[in-house]
């Protein structure tokens, strides 16, 4: 059976990049509607976002690939669109999408102007030599500032004013112009249809009925249904049971050609066998060279994830492996804790990423988990000059053995209105940041650059930044290396027993305040027992803060009507002894809210 192969010059691969909330998914909806990929009946907001979580929060978490057919000036074109997330935590998703494209739609909100994430995603695209099509979105709003924002775009990418397309994802303004610009400006994919097969995997999902489905972009050659293929990095061989392209649903094909974006189902069961960035080649006519894919992702934030019931440990492992397929930026390794039993040490790209992983574990895999206090990765040097990587506070060597500790620093870039410069600066300085640069982009927009410790921005920095700037500040960062710092390990103890899930590595200046706050918070959250509970914060052997949860007391003297005081005293003494004994055998349960509440401390 002969299969229609679209000529390569009629294929366009492009992605959508922008800051969070600048309207990527809404504009993608209009493109799908205009090209007839989705009928008006099936149309719903954020149609590419297939996770309930994405819809609820109104954010894109995963990149989504889809193929559109469009006829322009009597010629049929195949357009492969990849919608990407905008949040700083998911920039890895963006980098993968960019690697599979030749062009990018750079969307800028006409009411907000250029934000930090716009700039960082743009640089990613320029590094990969993508053709940039600037789009001014949300033109239907009264507060739009087209002239001002167009000037910002021209200054940023150096294009002409007529290259900027005014559009609105809401009303559909400018959609036809965008499609025309994609066809005219984005180059067709390069590649040799007759060369050995080389396809780059940029994503994968787990399907409970079909096994693992890998998404790829064919760079050279073509892949046929039923042929044997090989994954170069893992060396595994599989039969291509089903191949096809990605419409709204998966559309099976007999053959997928050079330049196409498609999927492959080959009955892979083990999650580890599919690596994002791997190259697929044919067994018969194989290519020996792997495509230079993506660099390994570097997690920023580490936290322990433990099952509530220790019997669910293996189930949690299986769930994390399946989740890792779909989210290549999640890394995990087994670890054990005195208080929580067996679990996993997970690495995330940021706090939002951690929240999302937790939510997805609960929703998609029905796992109830406990998350420990997140922290970043430190480097400790012992007196003997041994270098240790510390991902968990309990890994820190004994203070007697420790020489010094280095913590990771980041270069932070904050763009805000000039009215809020003072409050943003004081927030960053409070978080031990150092101002390195200050540039006025326009009269009322300022770009501030800071050197900051990563550990300080992990918790609630982003939320605070948004609060003090009334939502006008945008934030982006990239790692800049390690610096020596005066860090101490803060331990939390209940009745003298350390709760390792609540221990944290923290700068000495902040330790006393934080210790006090955690003690107060735990006092509110730990339910009262029959005995007194002492909550203590300690650095080494030194107790720096203490709170007490008072015991619940039964009124033992109620039955004494009047009479001798010594009778009452005797009963109270007896109660006291009982409480003492109880305290020795009683154990204190720490509720799940306590772990989460500690994260949200101001």
Helices and strands as residue ranges (DSSP letters): G 8-10, E 11-18, H 24-34, H 52-57, E 64-72, E 75-83, G 88-90, H 91-99, E 103-109, H 116-127, E 131-137, H 146-157, G 161-163, E 165-166, H 175-185, E 198-207, E 211-220, E 223-224, E 228-231, E 237-239, E 242-246, E 250-253, E 255-256, E 261-268, G 271-273, E 279-282, E 301-307, G 310-312, H 313-326, E 331-337, E 341-348, H 351-364, E 369-371, E 378-382, E 387-390, G 393-395, E 402-417, G 418-420, H 421-430, E 434-440, E 445-453, H 454-457, H 461-468, E 474-485, E 487-494, E 497-498, G 500-502, E 504-507, H 508-525, E 533-539, E 542-549, G 556-559, H 565-585, H 592-599
